[in-house]
Amino acid sequence: MDDFITKPVDWLHLIDMIQRLKSGSFSWASNSEPKSSRGESEQPVIDLRIVEQLRSLIEGSRSGGLDDLVSRFIDNASQLIVDLRRSVDENDSQAASRIAHSLKGASGAMGANRLMTIAGKTEVDACSGDIEAVRGRLDDYETALNDTATALTSATTNK
């Protein structure tokens, strides 16, 4: 099989693929997702499309809703950033790489573009053992997390 679904996952696309697969009307060859060609500086803080996908998936569920999901994401991201700082203080590039990878994935799933981009660069730096480059990005996380929290809160309360 040569096709794939890219991360972050487009949840509605995935559900549609599963439904078509179950019904027998699915063709792997026609369902790969192209990567965005937009430059990093053109990326918004959050991807509202992903926020709306999450909203539609959560509607009618018994969970705490999108507000609860955003709150949990912000709390989790905050803790990951604390853990990342600790791993840098300990010069542990392997731990920094794992933490950055986790933050990149969680950010992508929530549509937190800026955090995802910073975490992706951090992961690359940490994997190459460049702990000083990772250290140089730490302050970027605070700003990105604050901007992300503001944007996600605004997006969830405006609906």
C-alpha positions as CSV (number, residue, x, y, z in Angstrom):
1,M,0.0,0.0,0.0
2,D,1.5,3.3,-1.1
3,D,-1.0,5.8,0.3
4,F,-1.1,7.3,3.7
5,I,-2.8,9.9,5.9
6,T,-0.5,12.6,7.1
7,K,-0.2,14.0,10.6
8,P,-1.9,15.9,11.9
9,V,-4.8,13.7,11.1
10,D,-7.8,15.3,9.4
11,W,-10.4,13.5,11.6
12,L,-13.4,14.0,9.3
13,H,-11.3,12.7,6.4
14,L,-10.3,9.7,8.5
15,I,-13.9,8.9,9.4
16,D,-15.0,9.3,5.8
17,M,-12.2,6.9,4.7
18,I,-13.2,4.3,7.3
19,Q,-16.8,4.5,6.3
20,R,-16.0,4.1,2.6
21,L,-13.6,1.2,3.5
22,K,-16.4,-0.5,5.4
23,S,-18.8,-0.1,2.6
24,G,-16.3,-1.4,0.0
25,S,-16.3,1.9,-2.0
26,F,-12.8,3.0,-0.9
27,S,-9.8,3.3,-3.2
28,W,-6.4,3.8,-1.6
29,A,-4.9,5.3,-4.6
30,S,-7.1,8.4,-4.5
31,N,-6.9,9.3,-0.9
32,S,-3.4,10.6,0.0
33,E,-3.3,14.2,1.3
34,P,-0.9,16.7,-0.2
35,K,1.4,18.7,2.1
36,S,0.7,22.4,2.4
37,S,3.1,24.6,0.4
38,R,2.6,27.6,2.7
39,G,5.6,29.0,4.3
40,E,6.0,28.9,8.1
41,S,5.6,32.7,8.4
42,E,2.3,32.5,6.7
43,Q,0.8,30.0,9.1
44,P,-1.9,31.2,11.5
45,V,-1.4,30.5,15.2
46,I,-4.2,27.8,14.9
47,D,-5.8,26.0,12.1
48,L,-9.5,26.8,12.5
49,R,-10.4,24.0,10.2
50,I,-9.1,21.4,12.7
51,V,-10.9,23.2,15.5
52,E,-14.1,22.9,13.6
53,Q,-13.4,19.2,12.9
54,L,-12.9,18.6,16.6
55,R,-16.1,20.5,17.4
56,S,-18.1,18.4,15.0
57,L,-16.6,15.2,16.4
58,I,-17.3,16.2,20.0
59,E,-20.9,17.4,19.4
60,G,-23.4,15.1,21.0
61,S,-20.7,13.2,22.9
62,R,-20.8,12.8,26.6
63,S,-17.4,14.4,27.1
64,G,-16.9,17.8,28.5
65,G,-16.9,19.4,25.1
66,L,-14.4,21.3,23.1
67,D,-13.7,23.8,25.9
68,D,-12.6,20.9,28.1
69,L,-10.4,19.5,25.4
70,V,-8.7,22.9,24.9
71,S,-8.2,23.3,28.6
72,R,-6.6,19.8,28.8
73,F,-4.4,20.5,25.8
74,I,-3.1,23.8,27.3
75,D,-2.4,22.1,30.6
76,N,-0.7,19.2,28.9
77,A,1.4,21.5,26.6
78,S,2.4,23.6,29.6
79,Q,3.6,20.5,31.5
80,L,5.5,19.3,28.4
81,I,7.3,22.7,28.1
82,V,8.3,22.4,31.8
83,D,9.6,18.9,31.1
84,L,11.4,20.1,28.0
85,R,13.1,22.9,30.1
86,R,14.2,20.3,32.6
87,S,15.6,18.0,29.9
88,V,17.6,20.9,28.5
89,D,18.9,21.8,32.0
90,E,20.0,18.2,32.3
91,N,21.6,18.2,28.8
92,D,19.4,15.3,27.9
93,S,18.8,15.6,24.1
94,Q,17.1,12.2,23.9
95,A,14.4,13.2,26.5
96,A,14.1,16.6,24.7
97,S,13.5,14.8,21.4
98,R,10.8,12.6,22.9
99,I,9.1,15.6,24.6
100,A,9.2,17.7,21.5
101,H,7.8,14.8,19.5
102,S,4.9,14.5,21.9
103,L,4.2,18.2,21.9
104,K,4.4,18.3,18.1
105,G,1.8,15.5,17.8
106,A,-0.6,16.9,20.3
107,S,-0.3,20.4,18.8
108,G,-1.0,19.1,15.4
109,A,-4.0,17.2,16.5
110,M,-5.4,20.4,18.1
111,G,-4.5,22.6,15.1
112,A,-1.9,24.6,17.1
113,N,0.3,25.4,14.1
114,R,2.9,27.6,15.7
115,L,3.5,25.2,18.6
116,M,3.7,22.3,16.2
117,T,6.3,24.1,14.0
118,I,8.5,25.0,17.0
119,A,8.2,21.5,18.4
120,G,9.1,20.0,15.0
121,K,12.3,22.1,14.8
122,T,13.1,21.3,18.4
123,E,12.8,17.6,17.7
124,V,15.2,17.8,14.8
125,D,17.7,19.8,16.9
126,A,17.4,17.4,19.8
127,C,17.7,14.3,17.6
128,S,21.0,15.8,16.2
129,G,22.2,16.4,19.8
130,D,22.2,20.2,19.4
131,I,20.9,20.9,23.0
132,E,22.0,24.6,22.6
133,A,19.7,25.1,19.6
134,V,16.9,23.5,21.7
135,R,17.8,25.9,24.6
136,G,17.5,28.8,22.2
137,R,13.9,27.9,21.3
138,L,12.6,27.6,24.9
139,D,11.4,31.2,25.2
140,D,9.5,30.8,21.9
141,Y,7.3,28.2,23.5
142,E,5.9,30.6,26.2
143,T,4.8,33.1,23.6
144,A,3.5,30.4,21.2
145,L,1.6,28.7,24.1
146,N,0.0,32.0,25.2
147,D,-0.9,32.9,21.6
148,T,-2.3,29.4,21.1
149,A,-4.4,29.5,24.3
150,T,-5.8,32.9,23.4
151,A,-6.7,31.8,19.8
152,L,-8.2,28.4,20.9
153,T,-10.2,30.0,23.6
154,S,-11.5,32.6,21.2
155,A,-12.3,30.0,18.6
156,T,-14.2,27.8,21.1
157,T,-16.2,30.6,22.7
158,N,-17.2,32.3,19.5
159,K,-19.5,29.4,18.4
